């Protein structure tokens, strides 16, 4: 079909406009972020009064839980902002000088690496929590969690290597 074909132009316009169907997904993630904030604040309110009587390991577990929630929140923000920017519409970062520098600069490849790094960190936090809770320390469970952690890390390394090879190939292609 030729670009002068009105059917082709109409089809392309519908396909391009369908990117806006992703916007409700990103808004749904905002609701998820609010839910996470609620749980975070509830945990703070519940545990702060008990803090003087907590053992060191309990405080560390509590802090690991808060760190875990902040990492999940960062993961949600990364998906919302980079996903919207990459798949729906460009954001006007110049109008918002306080926005993080990576907004508008993270492509799909960078987003994948940020996601896998966040997932690896969240998984590592869960492992630490289990290591610090001997009652939860079952050999089979620990083995599976370690296998999952190693799989996530290996996936991240694999994605990084693939991106590196892709960038090198592009650079070599541009030189020739």
C-alpha positions in Angstrom: 0.0 0.0 0.0 1.1 3.5 -0.7 1.2 6.3 1.9 -1.4 8.1 -0.2 -3.9 5.3 0.6 -6.5 6.7 3.0 -7.2 3.2 4.5 -3.5 2.8 5.4 -3.3 6.3 6.8 -6.5 5.7 8.8 -5.3 2.4 10.2 -2.0 4.0 11.2 -3.8 6.8 12.9 -5.9 4.4 14.9 -2.9 2.3 15.8 -0.9 5.4 16.9 -3.9 6.8 18.9 -4.3 3.4 20.7 -1.2 4.2 22.7 -3.5 6.3 24.9 -5.2 3.1 26.0 -2.1 2.6 28.3 -2.8 5.8 30.2 -5.4 4.2 32.5 -2.8 1.5 33.4 -0.4 4.2 34.5 -3.2 5.9 36.5 -3.9 2.5 38.1 -0.3 2.3 39.2 -0.8 5.7 40.9 -3.6 4.1 42.9 -1.2 1.2 43.7 1.4 3.7 44.8 -1.2 5.4 47.1 -2.0 1.9 48.5 1.6 1.3 49.2 2.0 4.7 50.9 -1.0 3.8 53.1 0.6 0.5 54.2 4.0 2.3 54.8 2.4 4.9 57.0 0.3 2.4 58.8 3.4 0.4 59.6 5.2 3.5 60.8 2.3 4.5 63.1 1.9 0.9 64.5 5.6 0.3 65.2 6.9 3.7 66.3 5.3 3.5 69.8 6.8 0.0 70.3 10.3 1.1 69.2 11.8 1.5 72.7 10.9 -2.2 73.5 12.1 -3.7 70.2 15.2 -5.8 69.9 17.9 -4.8 67.4 16.9 -7.6 65.0 13.3 -6.5 65.1 14.2 -2.9 64.3 16.4 -4.1 61.4 13.5 -6.3 60.1 11.2 -3.3 60.4 13.7 -1.0 58.5 14.1 -3.7 55.8 10.4 -3.8 55.4 10.3 0.0 55.0 13.2 -0.1 52.5 11.4 -2.8 50.6 8.3 -0.7 50.3 10.3 2.3 49.2 12.0 0.2 46.5 8.6 -1.1 45.3 7.4 2.6 45.2 10.5 3.5 43.1 9.7 0.6 40.8 6.1 1.9 40.4 7.3 5.4 39.6 9.9 4.1 37.1 7.2 2.1 35.3 4.7 4.9 35.4 6.9 7.8 34.2 9.2 5.9 31.8 6.4 3.9 30.5 4.2 6.9 29.8 7.2 8.8 28.3 8.2 5.8 26.1 4.8 4.6 25.0 2.2 7.3 25.3 3.5 10.9 25.1 6.6 12.9 25.8 6.6 14.9 29.0 7.6 18.6 29.0 10.5 18.3 31.4 11.5 21.9 30.8 8.3 23.1 32.6 9.3 21.1 35.7 12.9 21.8 36.7 12.6 19.7 39.8 11.8 16.5 37.9 14.5 13.8 38.0 17.0 14.1 35.2 16.3 10.6 33.9 12.7 11.5 32.9 12.9 11.9 29.1 16.3 10.1 29.0 15.3 6.6 29.8 14.5 4.5 26.8 12.9 1.1 26.8 16.3 -0.6 27.2 17.2 1.6 30.2 13.8 1.0 31.7 14.3 -2.8 31.5 17.6 -2.5 33.3 16.1 -0.2 36.0 13.2 -2.6 36.5 15.4 -5.7 36.8 17.8 -3.9 39.2 14.8 -2.9 41.4 13.4 -6.4 41.3 16.9 -7.8 42.3 17.1 -5.3 45.2 13.6 -6.2 46.4 14.3 -9.9 46.2 17.6 -9.3 48.1 15.6 -7.5 50.9 13.3 -10.5 51.2 16.2 -12.8 51.5 17.7 -10.7 54.2 14.4 -10.7 56.1 14.3 -14.5 56.0 17.9 -14.8 57.0 17.2 -12.6 60.0 14.0 -14.6 61.0 15.3 -18.1 62.0 11.7 -19.3 62.5 11.0 -18.7 58.8 14.3 -20.3 57.7 13.3 -23.5 55.9 16.0 -25.1 53.7 13.7 -25.8 50.8 12.2 -22.3 50.8 15.6 -20.7 51.2 16.9 -22.7 48.2 14.1 -21.6 46.0 14.5 -18.0 47.1 18.2 -18.1 46.4 17.5 -19.7 43.0 15.0 -17.0 42.2 17.5 -14.3 43.3 20.2 -15.7 41.1 17.8 -16.0 38.2 16.8 -12.4 38.5 20.5 -11.3 38.7 21.5 -13.5 35.8 18.5 -12.1 33.8 19.7 -8.5 34.5 23.3 -9.4 33.5 21.9 -11.0 30.3 19.8 -8.0 29.5 22.7 -5.7 30.1 25.0 -7.8 27.9 22.4 -7.9 25.1 21.9 -4.1 25.2 25.7 -3.7 25.2 26.0 -5.9 22.1 23.1 -4.1 20.4 24.8 -0.7 21.1 28.1 -1.9 19.8 26.5 -3.3 16.6 24.7 0.0 16.0 28.0 1.9 16.6 29.8 -0.4 14.1 27.0 0.0 11.6 27.1 3.8 11.8 30.9 3.8 11.1 30.5 1.8 7.9 
